[in-house]
Amino acid sequence: MPTTTLPTATTLDTARLLLGVLLPTIAKGPIVRRPWAVRLTARLDLDTRAVDIVRRVHARYPEGPLMLKLPVRKQAMVLAPGDVDTVLAQSPEPFSPASSEKRAALSHFQPANVLVSRGPVRTVRRALQEQVLDTAHPVHRLADRFVPVVEEEMQHLMCAAARSGTLPWGEFLDAWYRVVRRVVFGDHARDDKDLTAMMIRLRKGGNWAFLRPVRKDTRRRFLQRVNEELANAEPGSLAAVLAAAPKGDGAEPAEQLPQWLFAFDPAGMATFRALTVLATHPQAMAAARREVDGDTSGRRVLPYLRACVLEALRLWPTTPMILRQTTRPVEWPAGVMPADCGVLVYAPYFHRDDRHLRGAHDFSPERWLTDEEDGWPLVPFSDGPVVCPGKQLVLLLTSATLASLVGGHDLRVAEGQALDPERPLPGTMDNYSVTLAVAPRAERAAAAS
């Protein structure tokens, strides 16, 4: 049994990781994105540089997780694929997802959420989440209700886009929020922008974690609104399923629901990024349209479009830092990781490692359509026992959204970040700068004439 501690980075290497990897990632906003920081990161290609920094550091410390030399915090970084598998497979014990940083950030709007819970109460809250979100099923029990909501909102969006000839990110986001509110709360919440704005205000505070006091009055009013929604839950909504579900002691249902609003936000970002790639990659667009045109599932089972969303999340993870914290000392072949040690998996390092991952910088949805296991950690929704419980629901809604957008319209990038299918895709996708040009789908227009 090892009795020594794990390898520790030098002060210089720790500084490289802090300044070149962690700081740019945090600056973009861990809870809600800061558009100016995303733009700057894209302009300076900081995410590509971050992956290169991790690669060089890993070459100097090839054995086991690496401890960082920090004065006030025990912190490890996981650099090997097998170690990533170990951490994720052994969560929540001894690798708890309720890290100190995550608790501080999420306490701004959901202090009793499953993500920041430990022990028996976490088990209760996780079971409730899985029950409501149909975690084990690719098609949610309310798909017959949710998919028409997506189609209706995207039809409204594309009618307006066709009239103006453009689809900017902001207009897509507004339509996506309408989908989210209707799915979570019901049709009556479609235009409740105040609720979304309240959530965003609290999430902006969460970006600062320990460094900004919680807006307690805003949080109280927000959670009161959520409780009111649960008490008067509209049939056919996630809130209604949550209200009717059996609940164990300590479930705190009102504090499980905000996570869905939070998680659906980056899902919209991934959808728009996938749409932007499809607009610039003719072969991928053709494959997507073949699936849409031949679909017999009512847009409930769209494997290729689901793979497009997964590929966008691989290329540009909306959760680039997967955080854990040890609940006890953990033995590794290279040494012992202490208790209460932060554990960081920097997903872009594995998602973009072109030494081991074929086509690491290409858009290749096909990689998600095979059962082949290559042992390489691609973790857009995390993995293991604490994998995102809403993964399948997110893929259902995002793939249905893409189907509605590409089925009847031609798209190209009119403004913003240019993507070339013949060149490696950039390390950062600045979706905030993108405006898509929209026109009726050419072959359909020709057939109609």
Steps between C-alpha positions, in 0.01 A plus 500: 500500500636844416586717798625806316293782366438540130744687276482875553544761229770758540403855584562596137287219357224575749509863388482390134188294572336770711566787260477316169222251569290576807492880479374524137241231569371674811510839328254374235254429782456158662128551573390747233723605210646849470476585128796739508722230652388241243581746220843576646574131551408429139705791367812396695438125452544449874319165514740347246790638702353354817489151349865539393598607853334193655668278240846635584441472874372145464817405311704612801282312751377182325417300814172541684294810580708812554483705819525875451716711729243728658527667841136477613346214306576133441442462128574224250471492122424176318715460189469136391194343334493202737505734799205693357308174477589422862384837631171496312424132569563553874275802539335600728718298741784569551493764224209723595357739239418738787835679491554814703506716186181349366319542832602864515389568142169312505402628844407824324188340354464134608676437834330162558539362148620145443825627344609654829366224726673209671401185684148355525327824406689502172368154423144622556545808282674309222221241491242778468692662213534171314133421543378835366753525217464138384876465520506141377281560193607666172143622444340678795148395598380852410666506158160518331448826683855642484587443133198698370603785732844500338354492150254781572761733646757426229237557231425843647873571516568397139200690363643817650852408384380436146336845490817675619738261326709453814511298820727651768590319818286726718180420311570129512563525876168676558318218315697238690406656834134484397542128434669450836235686698219306329674166556582569864191695610240476223352724231400772746869575565586549131554876528607516865828676428512635856552150638785435256654839577487427873676169443768665287563765768555229759723302265713808437557514873591132489780581255678663794436208739664592835586854391151648481229486767187307409208719395283349769189704427516415130566134577206494743266656243625266228453185707160628614399529134621145437299373797192677366551334162524159667187564702309587182690279259364497144432149364752394239793684658805381690367694799186285495704179490712630788196603704344154461816296560558320832754686708731374772608693808705805409410495128452880482321482163494876445880505510540214252303683230729806452775270376286419197470869411874533551594191295268579210682830447832345386296242308366786289854623446607155382202486263584833337865401470400173334272695267789732410722205416227340289462829313868488405545124447301387195555125548382513860199711400411251229514212750285697745239571235490137388414409858236772530342423164485127573396525864207283607535555874331839517842653573532302820788277385754687286834326556705711261372832632552383857855413395538851356418649840741260673771592251444873557531435874818299444657777294383781729403357841251714687635338819873502433593445865360187665546546875517244778620504861629202695301389802797300638862428406519311170782266406643511149793296363710818504403613851221613730255779426399666829146543629315822409715533191352672197519290185487660155440331165561752222280351228642693199837333552347159431243619245766671285803272540592431136775258607241244604164614361447471128364821347527680832449842338242389242123484520437124494158408641556145375733434794191498727308251285712195575516277806874469455682582823845648456563576867527870440294726732254709302281638777270780378243402766755367749474123550461224755242489781469879507462551126264789424152360574348719230731382220234312302239774537751763387589292193130449421426873506819618330477247216133588443604867491767436238252297294255792501771747397677311221203319347352791311770766477845559357746658739841661472714713730438866415693649793731371767741213529572333167534122501678316220430125458846463344680643802513407872212649693597773748549432868226751591166554331379857549129439445421852624647653185326266254215608276370241255352594163169321445321413175238242398657161432605509134392152391159539661448839337600353164260206542215735592556708187 
